[in-house]
Amino acid sequence: MFPTKILLATDGSREASLAAKVAVELANCTASELHVVHVLHTVLEFPYPPRSPAKEQSEALLEQRRLKGLKLLDDQVKWVEEDLGGSVRSSYYREGRPEKEVIRLGKELDVGLIMTGGQKRLWFERIFGAGFSETVLRRADRPVLVIDERRLQGSSVSR
């Protein structure tokens, strides 16, 4: 049984671009809806005094990051539709912990598949904690497909 809805998590990276190519191919072949999400990782706020210059600077930086995140999402949707020949049903911008937000949105939309790009991580990074794709893979209550460039050799996806 094919998924009726696919949620593609993107951050604009090379790995996410590969996942987008596979997601479009899968959605087109199975007549599934394609949804795209970008989550801005927000850091904990420091306890600044109410009107300190550091707080204003932090808020200005966060606003810049928000605008970049929205532009990235818009650019990814245009790229998927115009260059890859996909049809994006909806796009979503979220803030918070990317793993949690992607899993939460997957539940909200009742998607049949979450897709993301795998990231190459150094051995010592793997020892100290799981990355985004590993966390989503382990914690999601629905199927997750992680596209890893190293495992795409021989695939029909053009690079």
BELBELSUL-V229160 format. One record per pair of residues at least 6 apart in sequence whose C-alpha atoms are under 7 Angstrom apart, sorted by the first residue. I is the first residue (numbers start at 1). J is the second residue. If there is no record, write none. Layout:
BEGIN
I,J
I,J
END
This chain:
BEGIN
2,30
3,32
3,112
3,113
4,32
4,33
4,112
5,32
5,33
5,34
5,111
5,112
5,113
6,32
6,33
6,34
6,35
6,111
6,112
6,113
6,114
7,34
7,35
7,36
7,106
7,111
7,113
7,114
7,115
8,20
8,23
8,35
8,36
8,37
8,114
8,115
8,116
9,36
9,37
9,38
9,102
9,115
9,116
10,16
10,37
10,38
10,116
11,38
12,72
15,117
15,118
15,119
15,148
15,149
16,116
16,117
18,117
18,147
19,115
19,116
19,117
19,147
21,84
21,157
22,157
24,86
27,33
27,34
28,86
33,89
34,87
34,88
34,89
35,88
35,89
35,90
35,91
36,90
36,91
36,92
37,91
37,92
37,93
38,73
38,92
38,93
38,94
39,93
39,94
39,95
39,96
39,98
40,69
40,94
40,95
40,96
40,98
41,95
41,96
41,97
41,98
42,95
42,96
42,97
48,55
70,93
77,88
80,86
81,87
81,88
94,101
99,132
99,135
99,136
103,136
103,140
106,114
112,142
112,143
113,142
113,143
113,144
114,143
114,144
114,145
115,144
115,145
115,146
116,133
116,145
116,146
116,147
117,146
117,147
117,148
118,133
118,146
118,147
118,148
133,146
137,144
END
